[in-house]
Amino acid sequence: MRYLNFVYFILVFQEEFKFEFNRKSRSQLRQFKRQALKLEVWCKGGFLRSDTLLGIVSVKLADLESKCTVHDSFNLMDGRKSIGGKLEVKLRVRDPLLVKQVEEVREKWLVIGS
């Protein structure tokens, strides 16, 4: 009888990066529409070993025009081929780049009084 052993590695990196940009610059706003954020995941090499690229994730930044946050998990890619891992990404800006995000919240209140 043959047994298959599957090994899953779950690595959690609680990294936070802050970037500053000029909201009044039209060229930077155009880059948010057209460009993607490229994230590379590397494995640190040891003694006499070089670092190894595990995969690349591209995150579209166009959603930040109307939303404050982008939270999703993306497949790690090697070129156009998925390599079987995922990277969870949370992007947040204080205010949306073009349109203000307005949410209507309706709550039911129970008022007990005299």
DSSP file (Angstrom, degrees, kcal/mol; ACC not computed):
  #  RESIDUE AA STRUCTURE BP1 BP2  ACC     N-H-->O    O-->H-N    N-H-->O    O-->H-N    TCO  KAPPA ALPHA  PHI   PSI    X-CA   Y-CA   Z-CA
    1    1 A M              0   0    0      0, 0.0     2,-0.5     0, 0.0     0, 0.0   0.000 360.0 360.0 360.0 138.6    0.0    0.0    0.0
    2    2 A R        -     0   0    0      2,-0.0     2,-0.4     0, 0.0     0, 0.0  -0.881 360.0-159.0-109.9 133.0    1.3    3.4   -0.9
    3    3 A Y        -     0   0    0     -2,-0.5     2,-0.5     2,-0.0     0, 0.0  -0.903   9.0-144.3-110.3 137.5    0.8    6.5    1.2
    4    4 A L        -     0   0    0     -2,-0.4     2,-0.6     2,-0.0    -2,-0.0  -0.879  11.0-154.9-100.7 129.0    1.1   10.0   -0.2
    5    5 A N        -     0   0    0     -2,-0.5     2,-0.5     2,-0.0    -2,-0.0  -0.907   7.7-167.8-105.6 124.0    2.5   12.6    2.1
    6    6 A F        -     0   0    0     -2,-0.6     2,-0.5     2,-0.0    -2,-0.0  -0.937   2.5-162.7-111.4 132.7    1.6   16.2    1.5
    7    7 A V        -     0   0    0     -2,-0.5     2,-0.5     2,-0.0    -2,-0.0  -0.965   5.0-169.3-116.3 123.7    3.5   18.9    3.2
    8    8 A Y        -     0   0    0     -2,-0.5     2,-0.5     2,-0.0    -2,-0.0  -0.945   5.0-159.4-113.8 131.9    1.9   22.4    3.4
    9    9 A F        -     0   0    0     -2,-0.5     2,-0.6     2,-0.0    -2,-0.0  -0.942   4.3-169.9-109.8 127.5    3.9   25.4    4.6
   10   10 A I        -     0   0    0     -2,-0.5     2,-0.5     2,-0.0    -2,-0.0  -0.955   8.2-174.6-116.9 111.7    2.0   28.4    5.8
   11   11 A L        -     0   0    0     -2,-0.6     2,-0.6     2,-0.0    -2,-0.0  -0.902   7.1-160.4-108.1 132.6    4.3   31.3    6.3
   12   12 A V        -     0   0    0     -2,-0.5     2,-0.6     2,-0.0    -2,-0.0  -0.957   7.2-175.2-117.5 120.2    2.9   34.5    7.8
   13   13 A F        -     0   0    0     -2,-0.6     2,-1.2     2,-0.1    -2,-0.0  -0.960  10.2-164.1-113.6 115.3    4.8   37.8    7.3
   14   14 A Q        +     0   0    0     -2,-0.6     2,-0.3     2,-0.0    -2,-0.0  -0.509  34.3 154.8 -95.0  64.7    3.3   40.7    9.2
   15   15 A E        -     0   0    0     -2,-1.2     2,-0.4     2,-0.0    -2,-0.1  -0.724  25.1-167.0 -95.9 143.2    5.1   43.3    7.1
   16   16 A E        -     0   0    0     -2,-0.3     2,-0.4     2,-0.0    -2,-0.0  -0.995   3.5-173.8-132.5 127.7    3.9   46.8    6.7
   17   17 A F        -     0   0    0     -2,-0.4     2,-0.4     2,-0.0    -2,-0.0  -0.960   8.1-156.2-122.1 138.3    5.3   49.2    4.2
   18   18 A K        -     0   0    0     -2,-0.4     2,-0.4     2,-0.0    -2,-0.0  -0.953  10.0-174.9-117.7 133.5    4.3   52.9    3.9
   19   19 A F        -     0   0    0     -2,-0.4     2,-0.4     2,-0.0    -2,-0.0  -0.965  12.2-148.2-125.6 141.7    4.6   54.9    0.7
   20   20 A E        +     0   0    0     -2,-0.4     2,-0.3     2,-0.0    -2,-0.0  -0.897  21.8 169.1-109.1 140.2    4.0   58.6    0.2
   21   21 A F        -     0   0    0     -2,-0.4     2,-0.7     0, 0.0     3,-0.1  -0.973  38.6-106.9-145.4 160.3    2.7   60.0   -3.0
   22   22 A N    >   -     0   0    0     -2,-0.3     3,-1.0     1,-0.2     6,-0.2  -0.791  21.3-164.1 -91.6 112.8    1.4   63.3   -4.2
   23   23 A R  T 3  S+     0   0    0     -2,-0.7    -1,-0.2     1,-0.2     6,-0.1   0.728  88.4  58.7 -68.8 -22.0   -2.4   63.2   -4.8
   24   24 A K  T 3  S+     0   0    0     -3,-0.1     2,-0.6     4,-0.0    -1,-0.2   0.611  81.5 100.1 -83.9 -11.7   -2.3   66.4   -6.8
   25   25 A S    <>  -     0   0    0     -3,-1.0     4,-1.6     1,-0.2     5,-0.1  -0.645  58.0-161.4 -79.1 119.1    0.1   64.9   -9.4
   26   26 A R  H  > S+     0   0    0     -2,-0.6     4,-2.1     1,-0.2    -1,-0.2   0.830  88.9  58.1 -70.2 -31.0   -1.8   63.8  -12.5
   27   27 A S  H  > S+     0   0    0      1,-0.2     4,-1.6     2,-0.2    -1,-0.2   0.890 106.6  48.0 -67.4 -37.5    1.1   61.6  -13.6
   28   28 A Q  H  > S+     0   0    0      2,-0.2     4,-1.6     1,-0.2    -1,-0.2   0.877 110.2  51.8 -69.6 -36.4    1.0   59.6  -10.4
   29   29 A L  H  X S+     0   0    0     -4,-1.6     4,-1.3     1,-0.2    -2,-0.2   0.871 108.2  52.3 -66.4 -35.9   -2.8   59.2  -10.6
   30   30 A R  H  X S+     0   0    0     -4,-2.1     4,-2.1     1,-0.2     5,-0.2   0.868 106.0  54.4 -65.1 -36.2   -2.4   57.9  -14.2
   31   31 A Q  H  X S+     0   0    0     -4,-1.6     4,-2.8     1,-0.2    -1,-0.2   0.854 103.0  56.1 -66.7 -34.0    0.1   55.4  -13.0
   32   32 A F  H  < S+     0   0    0     -4,-1.6    29,-0.3     1,-0.2    -1,-0.2   0.871 110.6  45.9 -63.8 -35.4   -2.4   54.1  -10.4
   33   33 A K  H  < S+     0   0    0     -4,-1.3    29,-0.2     1,-0.1    -2,-0.2   0.908 125.4  28.1 -70.9 -42.1   -4.8   53.5  -13.3
   34   34 A R  H  < S+     0   0    0     -4,-2.1    -2,-0.2    -5,-0.1    -3,-0.2   0.797 109.7  66.5 -95.2 -32.6   -2.4   51.8  -15.6
   35   35 A Q     <  -     0   0    0     -4,-2.8    26,-1.1    -5,-0.2     2,-0.3  -0.422  62.1-144.3 -96.1 165.7    0.3   50.1  -13.5
   36   36 A A  E     -A   60   0A   0     24,-0.2     2,-0.6    -2,-0.1    24,-0.2  -0.901  25.0-110.3-122.8 155.2    0.2   47.3  -11.0
   37   37 A L  E     -A   59   0A   0     22,-3.2    22,-2.6    -2,-0.3     2,-0.6  -0.771  32.7-149.5 -84.7 122.3    2.1   46.7   -7.8
   38   38 A K  E     -A   58   0A   0     -2,-0.6     2,-0.5    20,-0.2    20,-0.2  -0.850  14.0-172.3-100.7 119.5    4.6   44.0   -8.3
   39   39 A L  E     -A   57   0A   0     18,-3.3    18,-2.8    -2,-0.6     2,-0.4  -0.945   3.7-163.2-114.0 128.6    5.4   41.9   -5.2
   40   40 A E  E     -A   56   0A   0     -2,-0.5     2,-0.6    16,-0.2    16,-0.2  -0.919   7.0-151.9-112.9 136.9    8.2   39.3   -5.2
   41   41 A V  E     -A   55   0A   0     14,-2.7    13,-3.0    -2,-0.4    14,-1.3  -0.939  19.8-173.5-109.5 121.5    8.6   36.5   -2.6
   42   42 A W  E     -A   53   0A   0     -2,-0.6     2,-0.5    11,-0.2    11,-0.2  -0.847  21.3-138.7-116.4 149.8   12.2   35.4   -2.1
   43   43 A C  E     -A   52   0A   0      9,-3.2     9,-2.3    -2,-0.3     2,-0.2  -0.940  30.9-120.3-105.0 125.4   13.7   32.6    0.0
   44   44 A K        -     0   0    0     -2,-0.5     2,-0.1     7,-0.2     7,-0.1  -0.461  27.2-135.1 -69.1 129.0   16.8   33.6    1.8
   45   45 A G        -     0   0    0     -2,-0.2     6,-0.2     4,-0.1     3,-0.1  -0.378  14.8-136.0 -79.8 162.0   19.8   31.5    0.8
   46   46 A G    >   -     0   0    0      1,-0.2     3,-1.8     4,-0.2     2,-0.3   0.011  54.4 -29.9 -98.0-154.1   22.3   30.1    3.2
   47   47 A F  T 3  S-     0   0    0      1,-0.3    -1,-0.2    -2,-0.0     3,-0.1  -0.492 134.2  -2.6 -66.7 126.2   26.1   29.9    3.3
   48   48 A L  T 3  S+     0   0    0     -2,-0.3     2,-0.4     1,-0.2    -1,-0.3   0.693 114.1 107.9  61.5  22.8   27.4   29.8   -0.3
   49   49 A R    <   -     0   0    0     -3,-1.8    -1,-0.2     3,-0.0     2,-0.2  -0.979  63.1-134.7-127.1 141.8   23.8   29.7   -1.6
   50   50 A S        -     0   0    0     -2,-0.4    -4,-0.2     1,-0.1     2,-0.0  -0.496  35.3 -87.2 -90.0 164.2   22.1   32.5   -3.4
   51   51 A D        -     0   0    0     -6,-0.2     2,-0.4    -2,-0.2    -7,-0.2  -0.369  41.7-139.2 -67.2 150.1   18.5   33.7   -2.7
   52   52 A T  E     -A   43   0A   0     -9,-2.3    -9,-3.2    -3,-0.1     2,-0.5  -0.949   8.1-129.5-118.5 131.4   15.8   31.9   -4.6
   53   53 A L  E     -A   42   0A   0     -2,-0.4   -11,-0.2   -11,-0.2     3,-0.1  -0.680  21.9-176.3 -78.3 120.8   12.7   33.6   -6.2
   54   54 A L  E     -     0   0A   0    -13,-3.0     2,-0.3    -2,-0.5   -12,-0.2   0.853  57.0 -47.3 -86.3 -37.9    9.6   31.8   -5.0
   55   55 A G  E     -A   41   0A   0    -14,-1.3   -14,-2.7    21,-0.0     2,-0.4  -0.965  44.7-116.8 176.3 169.4    7.0   33.7   -7.1
   56   56 A I  E     -AB  40  77A   0     21,-2.3    21,-2.3    -2,-0.3     2,-0.4  -0.959  17.4-165.4-127.4 141.4    5.7   37.1   -8.2
   57   57 A V  E     -A   39   0A   0    -18,-2.8   -18,-3.3    -2,-0.4     2,-0.5  -0.993   5.3-158.1-126.6 134.7    2.3   38.7   -7.6
   58   58 A S  E     -A   38   0A   0     -2,-0.4     2,-0.5   -20,-0.2   -20,-0.2  -0.966   8.2-165.8-112.8 125.4    0.9   41.7   -9.5
   59   59 A V  E     -A   37   0A   0    -22,-2.6   -22,-3.2    -2,-0.5     2,-0.2  -0.948  18.7-130.6-114.0 122.4   -1.9   43.7   -7.8
   60   60 A K  E     -A   36   0A   0     -2,-0.5     3,-0.3   -24,-0.2   -24,-0.2  -0.513  12.2-161.6 -70.8 135.4   -3.9   46.1   -9.9
   61   61 A L    >   +     0   0    0    -26,-1.1     3,-1.4   -29,-0.3     4,-0.2   0.423  68.3  95.1 -98.6  -0.5   -4.1   49.6   -8.2
   62   62 A A  G >  S+     0   0    0      1,-0.3     3,-1.6   -29,-0.2     4,-0.3   0.786  74.5  66.4 -64.1 -27.2   -7.2   50.8  -10.2
   63   63 A D  G >> S+     0   0    0     -3,-0.3     4,-1.5     1,-0.3     3,-1.0   0.744  86.7  70.4 -65.6 -22.1   -9.5   49.7   -7.4
   64   64 A L  G <4 S+     0   0    0     -3,-1.4    33,-2.2     1,-0.2    -1,-0.3   0.545  80.4  76.5 -74.5  -4.9   -8.0   52.3   -5.1
   65   65 A E  G <4 S+     0   0    0     -3,-1.6    34,-2.0    31,-0.2    33,-1.9   0.851 115.7  14.3 -70.1 -33.2   -9.6   55.1   -7.1
   66   66 A S  T <4 S+     0   0    0     -3,-1.0     2,-0.3    -4,-0.3    -2,-0.2   0.525 123.6  59.1-119.7  -8.8  -13.0   54.4   -5.5
   67   67 A K     <  -     0   0    0     -4,-1.5    30,-0.3     1,-0.1     3,-0.1  -0.860  61.7-145.5-121.9 156.1  -12.2   52.2   -2.5
   68   68 A C  S    S+     0   0    0     -2,-0.3    25,-2.6     1,-0.2     2,-0.4   0.766  84.4  35.5 -87.3 -28.2  -10.1   52.7    0.6
   69   69 A T  E     - C   0  92A   0     23,-0.2     2,-0.4    -6,-0.1    23,-0.2  -0.950  53.6-165.9-131.4 148.2   -9.0   49.1    0.9
   70   70 A V  E     + C   0  91A   0     21,-2.6    21,-3.2    -2,-0.4     2,-0.4  -0.987  18.9 171.5-126.4 119.0   -8.0   46.2   -1.4
   71   71 A H  E     + C   0  90A   0     -2,-0.4     2,-0.3    19,-0.2    19,-0.2  -0.962  19.9 122.5-134.6 114.7   -7.9   42.9    0.4
   72   72 A D  E     - C   0  89A   0     17,-2.1    17,-3.1    -2,-0.4     2,-0.4  -0.970  53.2-114.0-160.3 165.9   -7.5   39.7   -1.6
   73   73 A S  E     - C   0  88A   0     -2,-0.3     2,-0.3    15,-0.3    15,-0.3  -0.949  31.4-162.4-113.0 137.2   -5.3   36.6   -2.0
   74   74 A F  E     - C   0  87A   0     13,-2.8    13,-2.8    -2,-0.4     2,-0.2  -0.875  22.2-108.7-121.0 147.5   -3.4   36.2   -5.3
   75   75 A N  E     - C   0  86A   0     -2,-0.3     2,-0.3    11,-0.2    11,-0.3  -0.524  33.8-117.2 -73.0 138.4   -1.7   33.2   -6.9
   76   76 A L  E     -     0   0A   0      9,-2.8     7,-2.4    -2,-0.2     8,-0.5  -0.634  39.5-158.9 -73.8 133.1    2.1   33.2   -6.9
   77   77 A M  E     -BC  56  82A   0    -21,-2.3   -21,-2.3    -2,-0.3     2,-0.5  -0.851  27.8-157.8-120.1 150.0    3.2   33.2  -10.5
   78   78 A D  E >  S- C   0  81A   0      3,-3.4     3,-1.5    -2,-0.3     2,-0.6  -0.862  82.3 -51.9-119.6  92.0    6.3   32.3  -12.4
   79   79 A G  T 3  S-     0   0    0     -2,-0.5   -23,-0.1     1,-0.2    -2,-0.0  -0.707 122.3 -23.7  74.3-117.9    5.8   34.3  -15.6
   80   80 A R  T 3  S+     0   0    0     -2,-0.6     2,-0.4    -3,-0.1    -1,-0.2   0.384 121.6  94.5-102.9   1.3    2.3   33.4  -16.7
   81   81 A K  E <  S-C   78   0A   0     -3,-1.5    -3,-3.4     2,-0.0     2,-0.3  -0.807  73.6-129.6-101.2 131.8    2.3   30.0  -14.9
   82   82 A S  E     -C   77   0A   0     -2,-0.4    -5,-0.2    -5,-0.2    -2,-0.1  -0.590  13.3-161.3 -75.7 136.9    0.9   29.6  -11.4
   83   83 A I  E     -     0   0A   0     -7,-2.4    -6,-0.1    -2,-0.3    -1,-0.1   0.395  46.0 -99.5-105.1   3.4    3.3   27.8   -9.1
   84   84 A G  E    S+     0   0A   0     -8,-0.5     2,-0.3     1,-0.3    -7,-0.1   0.581  85.3 101.1  99.0   9.3    0.8   26.7   -6.4
   85   85 A G  E     -     0   0A   0     -9,-0.4    -9,-2.8   -31,-0.1    -1,-0.3  -0.792  53.1-143.4-120.5 168.4    1.1   29.2   -3.7
   86   86 A K  E     -C   75   0A   0     -2,-0.3     2,-0.4   -11,-0.3   -11,-0.2  -0.949   2.3-156.7-131.2 152.0   -0.9   32.2   -2.6
   87   87 A L  E     -C   74   0A   0    -13,-2.8   -13,-2.8    -2,-0.3     2,-0.5  -0.991  13.3-144.8-129.0 122.9   -0.1   35.6   -1.2
   88   88 A E  E     -C   73   0A   0     -2,-0.4     2,-0.4   -15,-0.3   -15,-0.3  -0.762  21.7-170.8 -89.4 128.9   -2.6   37.6    0.8
   89   89 A V  E     -C   72   0A   0    -17,-3.1   -17,-2.1    -2,-0.5     2,-0.5  -0.969  14.2-171.0-126.2 133.3   -2.4   41.3    0.2
   90   90 A K  E     -C   71   0A   0     -2,-0.4     2,-0.4   -19,-0.2   -19,-0.2  -0.983   8.5-176.4-122.3 118.6   -4.1   44.2    2.0
   91   91 A L  E     -C   70   0A   0    -21,-3.2   -21,-2.6    -2,-0.5     2,-0.4  -0.932   6.0-179.9-113.0 138.8   -3.7   47.7    0.5
   92   92 A R  E     -C   69   0A   0     -2,-0.4     2,-0.3   -23,-0.2   -23,-0.2  -0.996  12.6-176.9-143.3 134.3   -5.1   50.7    2.3
   93   93 A V        -     0   0    0    -25,-2.6    -2,-0.0    -2,-0.4     4,-0.0  -0.922  33.1-125.1-122.1 155.1   -5.3   54.4    1.6
   94   94 A R  S    S+     0   0    0     -2,-0.3    -1,-0.1     1,-0.2   -26,-0.1   0.947  95.6  10.6 -65.1 -49.0   -6.8   57.0    3.9
   95   95 A D  S    S-     0   0    0     -3,-0.1    -1,-0.2   -28,-0.1   -28,-0.1  -0.959  92.3 -97.8-127.2 146.7   -9.1   58.4    1.2
   96   96 A P        -     0   0    0      0, 0.0   -31,-0.2     0, 0.0   -30,-0.1  -0.277  36.1-120.4 -59.1 153.6   -9.9   57.0   -2.2
   97   97 A L  S    S+     0   0    0    -33,-2.2   -32,-0.2   -30,-0.3   -31,-0.1   0.881  94.6   0.9 -70.1 -40.1   -7.9   58.6   -5.0
   98   98 A L  S    S+     0   0    0    -33,-1.9     2,-0.4     1,-0.3   -32,-0.2   0.797 125.0  43.1-114.3 -52.2  -10.8   60.1   -7.1
   99   99 A V  S    S-     0   0    0    -34,-2.0    -1,-0.3   -32,-0.0     2,-0.3  -0.812  79.1-118.9-106.4 137.3  -14.2   59.3   -5.7
  100  100 A K        -     0   0    0     -2,-0.4     2,-0.7    -3,-0.1    -5,-0.0  -0.558  27.5-125.9 -72.4 136.0  -15.1   59.7   -2.0
  101  101 A Q        -     0   0    0     -2,-0.3     2,-0.5     2,-0.0    -1,-0.1  -0.749  32.9-179.1 -86.5 114.1  -16.3   56.4   -0.5
  102  102 A V        -     0   0    0     -2,-0.7     2,-0.5     2,-0.0    -2,-0.0  -0.963   6.0-170.8-118.0 126.8  -19.7   56.9    1.1
  103  103 A E        -     0   0    0     -2,-0.5     2,-0.6     2,-0.0    -2,-0.0  -0.967  13.5-146.0-119.3 131.8  -21.5   54.1    2.8
  104  104 A E        -     0   0    0     -2,-0.5     2,-0.5     2,-0.0    -2,-0.0  -0.855  16.2-167.1 -97.1 125.1  -25.0   54.3    4.0
  105  105 A V        -     0   0    0     -2,-0.6     2,-0.5     2,-0.0    -2,-0.0  -0.953   3.4-167.3-116.1 124.6  -25.7   52.3    7.2
  106  106 A R        +     0   0    0     -2,-0.5     2,-0.4     2,-0.0    -2,-0.0  -0.949  10.5 178.2-112.5 127.5  -29.2   51.6    8.3
  107  107 A E        -     0   0    0     -2,-0.5     2,-0.5     2,-0.0    -2,-0.0  -0.962  26.7-127.8-128.0 145.2  -29.7   50.4   11.8
  108  108 A K        -     0   0    0     -2,-0.4     2,-0.4     2,-0.0    -2,-0.0  -0.802  27.3-162.5 -92.7 129.1  -32.9   49.5   13.7
  109  109 A W        -     0   0    0     -2,-0.5     2,-0.6     2,-0.0    -2,-0.0  -0.899  12.3-150.4-114.4 140.6  -33.1   51.2   17.1
  110  110 A L        -     0   0    0     -2,-0.4     2,-0.6     2,-0.0    -2,-0.0  -0.949  15.5-164.4-107.7 117.6  -35.3   50.3   19.9
  111  111 A V        -     0   0    0     -2,-0.6     2,-0.6     2,-0.0    -2,-0.0  -0.905   7.1-176.0-107.5 120.2  -36.2   53.3   22.0
  112  112 A I        +     0   0    0     -2,-0.6     2,-0.3     2,-0.0    -2,-0.0  -0.962  25.8 135.4-114.9 118.0  -37.7   52.7   25.4
  113  113 A G              0   0    0     -2,-0.6    -2,-0.0     1,-0.0     0, 0.0  -0.894 360.0 360.0-151.1 179.7  -38.7   55.8   27.3
  114  114 A S              0   0    0     -2,-0.3    -2,-0.0     0, 0.0    -1,-0.0   0.446 360.0 360.0 -92.6 360.0  -41.3   57.4   29.3
